[in-house]
Amino acid sequence: MNSAVLVVGLTLILASAAAAYAHLRQGRQRKAEADAERIALTVKDYFAKSSAEISARCYPVEGRFLVLVESEPLKRFRYSHIVEAALIGHVDKALGLRIDRVFWRFPLPVGAASPQDTADPKPGGGEDQYVVQGIRQAAANPDYHVAEDSWDQFEKARQDK
C-alpha cells in the first residue's frame, strides 16, 4: 500500500510540474508575441513621422525579434543600413526591446514583368541623378574640396577631434 501511495504521489508531482512548465512556456510565448506587436507598431509610428508609408511585421524567434519592413522604393531608403541602425536604437529607447535583425522588402508593382520594367527612365542619357545632384552641391560651395591624403594625415585629423 505504501508503494502505491508513493507512486501516485510522484505521478501527481510530475504531472503538476509538467503543467506548470507548459503554463510558463505559454506565458513566455504570449509575452513574446505581445512584444512583437508593440515593436511592429513602434516601427510603423517611426516611419509615419517621416511620412513614409510602410508595413511592418515583427516575429519573435528564439528570444530574438526579426522585423520585416515593406515599402515602395524610396530614395531615403537607398542606404537602408543607416536607417536600420536608427530604427533599432529608437525601438530600444522607446520599448527597451532589442531588434536582432531588420529585413527590407521593396515589392514590385502588380503586373510588372521584371525590375527593368518598373525602373524609372533616367533623364539625360543615362546619367546617375544622385551623382549629378552631388556635383551640383559641390559646385555651389566653393570651399568644398576633395583630395587624397595619406593614412598618417587621416589618423592625425581623427586624433585632433
Backbone as JSON, one array per atom type, in Angstrom:
{
  "sequence": "MNSAVLVVGLTLILASAAAAYAHLRQGRQRKAEADAERIALTVKDYFAKSSAEISARCYPVEGRFLVLVESEPLKRFRYSHIVEAALIGHVDKALGLRIDRVFWRFPLPVGAASPQDTADPKPGGGEDQYVVQGIRQAAANPDYHVAEDSWDQFEKARQDK",
  "N": [[0.82, -1.2, 0.0], [1.94, 1.25, 0.79], [3.87, 1.73, -1.21], [2.23, 2.06, -3.43], [0.9, 4.44, -2.83], [3.06, 6.14, -2.81], [3.87, 6.0, -5.51], [1.61, 7.11, -6.77], [1.67, 9.65, -5.62], [4.16, 10.64, -6.56], [3.58, 10.63, -9.29], [1.54, 12.55, -9.42], [2.99, 14.79, -8.6], [4.91, 15.01, -10.69], [3.15, 15.42, -12.85], [1.96, 17.85, -12.11], [4.24, 19.48, -12.16], [4.9, 19.34, -14.88], [2.64, 20.54, -15.97], [2.89, 23.1, -14.87], [5.28, 23.91, -16.09], [4.47, 23.92, -18.8], [2.53, 25.91, -18.69], [4.1, 28.12, -17.97], [5.76, 28.27, -20.2], [3.88, 28.84, -22.21], [3.06, 31.33, -21.3], [5.42, 32.83, -21.65], [5.58, 32.71, -24.43], [3.24, 34.09, -25.16], [3.92, 36.62, -24.12], [6.15, 37.24, -25.7], [4.93, 37.4, -28.21], [3.2, 39.56, -27.76], [5.1, 41.56, -27.28], [6.27, 41.59, -29.81], [4.16, 42.61, -31.34], [4.01, 45.18, -30.21], [6.51, 46.17, -30.99], [6.22, 46.16, -33.81], [4.19, 48.11, -34.11], [5.55, 50.34, -33.09], [7.61, 50.59, -34.98], [6.09, 51.22, -37.26], [5.02, 53.69, -36.42], [7.41, 55.13, -36.19], [8.24, 55.42, -38.87], [6.02, 56.73, -39.85], [6.23, 59.28, -38.87], [8.01, 60.44, -40.6], [6.54, 60.54, -42.84], [6.53, 58.27, -44.46], [5.09, 55.58, -46.05], [4.77, 52.46, -44.89], [4.72, 48.9, -44.33], [4.94, 46.9, -41.5], [6.12, 44.04, -39.88], [6.7, 41.98, -37.08], [8.56, 39.31, -35.79], [8.86, 36.98, -33.23], [11.64, 35.02, -32.57], [13.13, 32.47, -31.09], [13.72, 33.98, -28.71], [14.62, 36.3, -29.84], [14.02, 39.21, -31.9], [12.77, 39.63, -35.11], [12.37, 41.87, -37.73], [10.3, 42.72, -40.41], [10.2, 44.92, -42.98], [8.23, 46.46, -45.33], [8.18, 48.43, -48.19], [7.55, 50.95, -50.66], [10.01, 51.54, -53.18], [12.13, 54.03, -52.11], [14.07, 57.02, -52.25], [15.21, 57.77, -49.83], [15.61, 55.36, -48.56], [17.76, 54.25, -49.74], [20.2, 53.82, -48.54], [19.66, 51.72, -46.55], [20.79, 50.43, -44.37], [21.71, 52.38, -42.67], [19.37, 53.65, -41.89], [18.26, 51.49, -40.64], [19.92, 51.14, -38.38], [19.29, 53.44, -36.91], [16.59, 52.94, -36.49], [16.64, 50.59, -34.9], [17.86, 51.63, -32.62], [15.89, 53.48, -31.85], [13.66, 51.82, -31.2], [14.77, 50.37, -29.12], [15.18, 52.41, -27.26], [12.56, 53.41, -26.92], [10.97, 51.17, -26.16], [12.58, 49.43, -24.77], [13.3, 47.05, -25.84], [15.17, 44.81, -27.86], [15.9, 44.72, -31.22], [16.88, 42.15, -33.31], [17.36, 41.68, -36.07], [16.69, 43.39, -39.15], [14.75, 43.12, -41.96], [14.42, 44.17, -45.27], [12.01, 44.85, -47.74], [11.15, 45.56, -50.98], [8.6, 45.53, -52.76], [7.63, 44.68, -56.12], [5.48, 46.48, -58.37], [2.15, 45.3, -59.07], [1.81, 43.15, -61.8], [4.14, 43.79, -63.06], [6.73, 42.75, -65.11], [9.48, 42.54, -64.85], [12.28, 43.87, -62.93], [13.44, 45.84, -64.55], [11.31, 46.78, -66.01], [9.92, 48.31, -64.18], [11.65, 50.26, -63.43], [12.55, 53.67, -63.17], [12.86, 55.69, -66.01], [15.98, 57.09, -66.78], [16.64, 60.45, -67.01], [18.47, 62.49, -69.36], [20.22, 60.87, -70.84], [21.05, 58.56, -69.42], [22.46, 59.4, -67.15], [23.47, 59.3, -63.75], [21.35, 60.42, -61.35], [21.84, 60.91, -58.66], [24.59, 61.29, -58.55], [24.79, 63.55, -60.2], [23.37, 65.39, -58.66], [25.07, 65.55, -56.41], [27.37, 66.64, -57.58], [26.36, 69.12, -58.35], [25.87, 70.25, -55.8], [28.48, 70.35, -54.79], [29.64, 72.14, -56.59], [28.23, 74.43, -55.98], [29.22, 75.17, -53.52], [32.03, 76.81, -52.91], [34.08, 76.41, -51.07], [34.3, 73.75, -50.68], [36.28, 70.9, -50.97], [37.92, 68.14, -52.33], [40.43, 65.79, -51.85], [43.22, 63.51, -52.1], [44.69, 62.0, -49.22], [47.29, 60.94, -47.02], [47.43, 57.95, -44.97], [48.51, 58.53, -42.49], [47.97, 61.28, -42.24], [45.23, 61.15, -42.08], [44.88, 59.74, -39.65], [45.99, 61.64, -37.9], [44.21, 63.79, -38.21], [41.91, 62.61, -37.22], [42.6, 62.23, -34.54], [42.82, 64.82, -33.67], [40.28, 65.68, -33.26]],
  "CA": [[0.0, 0.0, 0.0], [2.82, 2.41, 0.86], [4.5, 1.97, -2.51], [1.19, 2.56, -4.34], [0.68, 5.84, -2.47], [4.27, 6.83, -3.25], [3.82, 6.09, -6.97], [0.55, 8.07, -7.09], [2.17, 10.96, -5.21], [5.19, 11.06, -7.53], [2.91, 10.89, -10.56], [0.87, 13.84, -9.28], [4.03, 15.83, -8.56], [5.44, 15.15, -12.05], [2.1, 15.99, -13.68], [1.82, 19.27, -11.79], [5.44, 20.15, -12.64], [4.77, 19.44, -16.33], [1.61, 21.54, -16.24], [3.47, 24.41, -14.53], [6.24, 24.23, -17.14], [3.71, 24.25, -20.0], [1.9, 27.21, -18.44], [5.17, 29.11, -18.01], [6.19, 28.38, -21.6], [2.82, 29.55, -22.94], [3.13, 32.72, -20.87], [6.56, 33.45, -22.34], [5.23, 32.84, -25.84], [2.28, 35.18, -25.26], [4.65, 37.86, -23.88], [6.97, 37.49, -26.89], [4.03, 37.83, -29.28], [2.75, 40.91, -27.42], [6.25, 42.44, -27.53], [6.42, 41.7, -31.26], [3.12, 43.54, -31.78], [4.43, 46.52, -29.78], [7.64, 46.57, -31.85], [5.69, 46.47, -35.15], [3.51, 49.4, -34.03], [6.57, 51.37, -32.9], [8.28, 50.76, -36.27], [5.16, 51.96, -38.13], [4.99, 55.08, -35.95], [8.7, 55.73, -36.5], [8.25, 55.82, -40.27], [4.89, 57.64, -40.09], [6.71, 60.63, -38.56], [8.68, 60.97, -41.8], [5.53, 60.4, -43.9], [6.8, 57.12, -45.33], [4.1, 54.54, -45.86], [5.39, 51.14, -44.87], [4.07, 47.9, -43.49], [5.97, 46.27, -40.68], [5.76, 42.87, -39.08], [7.78, 41.55, -36.2], [8.43, 37.91, -35.45], [9.76, 36.51, -32.17], [12.28, 33.77, -32.93], [14.11, 32.02, -30.09], [14.12, 35.07, -27.83], [15.07, 37.45, -30.64], [12.97, 39.8, -32.71], [13.09, 39.9, -36.5], [11.4, 42.81, -38.26], [10.18, 42.77, -41.87], [9.67, 46.22, -43.41], [7.91, 46.51, -46.74], [7.96, 49.81, -48.61], [7.86, 51.24, -52.05], [11.4, 52.02, -53.25], [12.27, 55.46, -51.89], [15.45, 57.47, -52.25], [15.73, 57.81, -48.46], [15.95, 54.01, -48.13], [18.86, 53.76, -50.56], [21.17, 53.31, -47.56], [18.76, 51.22, -45.52], [21.52, 50.0, -43.17], [21.8, 53.54, -41.78], [18.02, 53.79, -41.36], [18.09, 50.34, -39.76], [20.6, 51.4, -37.11], [18.48, 54.43, -36.19], [15.35, 52.27, -36.1], [16.94, 49.7, -33.77], [18.07, 52.5, -31.46], [14.6, 54.06, -31.45], [12.85, 50.79, -30.54], [15.43, 50.07, -27.84], [14.93, 53.54, -26.36], [11.13, 53.55, -26.67], [10.36, 49.99, -25.53], [13.53, 48.63, -24.02], [13.4, 45.75, -26.52], [16.25, 44.82, -28.84], [15.66, 44.06, -32.5], [18.07, 41.43, -33.75], [17.59, 41.9, -37.5], [15.65, 44.05, -39.93], [14.77, 42.73, -43.36], [13.73, 45.14, -46.1], [11.43, 44.31, -48.96], [10.61, 46.59, -51.85], [7.88, 44.72, -53.74], [7.36, 45.23, -57.45], [4.06, 46.71, -58.61], [1.44, 44.16, -59.65], [1.83, 43.09, -63.26], [5.47, 44.1, -63.59], [7.39, 41.53, -65.55], [10.85, 42.49, -64.36], [12.68, 45.13, -62.32], [13.71, 46.84, -65.57], [10.03, 47.37, -66.43], [9.45, 49.26, -63.17], [12.68, 51.28, -63.18], [12.29, 54.98, -63.75], [13.84, 56.01, -67.04], [16.89, 58.15, -66.31], [16.75, 61.53, -68.0], [19.83, 62.95, -69.64], [21.08, 59.87, -71.46], [21.58, 57.54, -68.51], [23.26, 59.94, -66.05], [23.01, 58.97, -62.4], [20.85, 61.66, -60.77], [22.49, 61.1, -57.36], [25.91, 61.86, -58.84], [24.56, 64.89, -60.71], [22.99, 66.21, -57.51], [26.29, 65.76, -55.62], [28.25, 67.56, -58.32], [25.74, 70.43, -58.23], [26.1, 70.75, -54.45], [29.9, 70.66, -54.66], [29.92, 73.34, -57.37], [27.6, 75.57, -55.31], [30.0, 75.51, -52.33], [33.42, 76.94, -53.38], [35.03, 75.96, -50.03], [34.31, 72.29, -50.66], [37.44, 70.41, -51.71], [38.22, 66.72, -52.1], [41.77, 65.42, -52.31], [43.76, 62.33, -51.43], [45.6, 62.21, -48.1], [47.91, 59.7, -46.56], [46.81, 57.36, -43.79], [49.02, 59.28, -41.33], [47.21, 62.53, -42.14], [43.9, 60.78, -41.61], [44.98, 59.44, -38.21], [46.23, 62.9, -37.2], [42.96, 64.55, -38.23], [40.99, 61.91, -36.34], [43.01, 62.43, -33.16], [42.63, 66.23, -33.34], [38.87, 65.94, -32.9]],
  "C": [[0.87, 1.26, 0.0], [3.45, 2.73, -0.49], [3.48, 2.5, -3.52], [0.93, 4.04, -4.07], [1.88, 6.68, -2.95], [4.27, 7.04, -4.76], [2.77, 7.13, -7.4], [1.02, 9.48, -6.75], [3.21, 11.5, -6.17], [4.57, 11.4, -8.88], [2.21, 12.24, -10.52], [1.88, 14.99, -9.27], [4.6, 16.07, -9.95], [4.41, 15.79, -12.98], [1.93, 17.48, -13.39], [3.04, 20.07, -12.24], [5.38, 20.34, -14.16], [3.73, 20.5, -16.7], [2.14, 22.95, -15.95], [4.47, 24.84, -15.6], [5.53, 24.64, -18.43], [3.06, 25.62, -19.86], [2.94, 28.33, -18.54], [5.64, 29.34, -19.45], [5.16, 29.13, -22.44], [2.82, 31.03, -22.57], [4.27, 33.47, -21.54], [6.25, 33.68, -23.81], [4.24, 33.99, -26.04], [2.97, 36.54, -25.06], [5.49, 38.23, -25.1], [6.11, 37.98, -28.04], [3.5, 39.24, -29.03], [3.87, 41.92, -27.64], [6.46, 42.65, -29.03], [5.39, 42.66, -31.84], [3.5, 44.98, -31.43], [5.57, 47.04, -30.66], [7.12, 46.97, -33.23], [4.97, 47.82, -35.14], [4.51, 50.55, -33.87], [7.31, 51.64, -34.21], [7.38, 51.55, -37.23], [5.09, 53.42, -37.73], [6.28, 55.81, -36.29], [8.74, 56.24, -37.94], [7.11, 56.78, -40.61], [5.31, 59.09, -39.8], [7.41, 61.27, -39.75], [7.81, 60.81, -43.04], [5.88, 59.31, -44.91], [5.77, 56.05, -45.03], [4.77, 53.18, -45.98], [4.43, 50.17, -44.18], [5.19, 47.19, -42.75], [5.36, 45.1, -39.93], [6.97, 42.48, -38.26], [7.51, 40.11, -35.79], [9.39, 37.56, -34.3], [10.32, 35.13, -32.55], [13.37, 33.47, -31.9], [14.63, 33.17, -29.22], [14.62, 36.31, -28.54], [13.89, 37.97, -31.45], [13.49, 40.13, -34.1], [12.0, 40.79, -37.06], [11.47, 42.77, -39.79], [9.51, 44.09, -42.22], [9.45, 46.16, -44.91], [7.57, 47.95, -47.1], [8.15, 49.92, -50.1], [9.3, 51.74, -52.09], [11.45, 53.55, -53.13], [13.75, 55.81, -51.82], [16.04, 57.44, -50.83], [16.09, 56.43, -47.93], [17.1, 53.43, -48.95], [19.96, 53.18, -49.66], [20.39, 52.8, -46.36], [19.5, 50.76, -44.27], [21.67, 51.15, -42.18], [20.44, 53.76, -41.12], [17.77, 52.68, -40.34], [18.73, 50.58, -38.4], [19.81, 52.4, -36.27], [17.18, 53.81, -35.69], [15.57, 51.37, -34.88], [17.15, 50.52, -32.5], [16.77, 53.09, -30.94], [13.75, 53.04, -30.69], [13.45, 50.45, -29.19], [15.13, 51.17, -26.82], [13.45, 53.62, -25.96], [10.54, 52.39, -25.86], [11.29, 49.2, -24.64], [13.69, 47.23, -24.59], [14.42, 45.86, -27.64], [15.82, 44.04, -30.07], [16.95, 43.41, -32.94], [18.39, 41.73, -35.21], [16.4, 42.61, -38.12], [15.83, 43.62, -41.38], [13.9, 43.71, -44.14], [13.19, 44.44, -47.33], [10.8, 45.46, -49.73], [9.88, 45.87, -52.98], [7.66, 45.46, -55.05], [5.87, 45.48, -57.59], [3.43, 45.5, -59.3], [1.47, 44.26, -61.17], [3.18, 43.43, -63.86], [6.17, 42.8, -63.94], [8.8, 41.41, -64.99], [11.2, 43.82, -63.69], [12.96, 46.22, -63.35], [12.43, 47.52, -66.04], [9.57, 48.44, -65.46], [10.44, 50.37, -62.9], [12.29, 52.58, -63.86], [13.31, 55.22, -64.85], [14.68, 57.19, -66.57], [16.99, 59.22, -67.38], [18.21, 61.87, -68.24], [20.74, 61.86, -70.15], [21.74, 58.92, -70.48], [22.47, 58.08, -67.41], [22.64, 59.54, -64.72], [22.62, 60.27, -61.7], [21.47, 61.95, -59.4], [23.87, 61.75, -57.55], [25.76, 63.31, -59.32], [24.22, 65.84, -59.57], [24.21, 66.51, -56.64], [27.24, 66.74, -56.29], [27.69, 68.98, -58.23], [26.0, 71.05, -56.86], [27.56, 71.14, -54.26], [30.24, 71.94, -55.43], [29.34, 74.59, -56.7], [28.39, 76.03, -54.09], [31.48, 75.6, -52.73], [34.45, 76.47, -52.34], [35.16, 74.44, -49.98], [35.45, 71.78, -51.54], [37.68, 68.94, -51.33], [39.59, 66.43, -52.67], [42.23, 64.19, -51.55], [44.7, 62.76, -50.31], [46.21, 60.87, -47.74], [47.18, 59.2, -45.32], [47.26, 58.1, -42.52], [48.25, 60.58, -41.14], [45.79, 62.26, -41.65], [43.91, 60.52, -40.1], [45.17, 60.72, -37.4], [44.95, 63.72, -37.12], [41.93, 63.92, -37.28], [41.32, 62.15, -34.88], [42.8, 63.89, -32.73], [41.2, 66.52, -32.9], [38.63, 65.61, -31.5]]
}
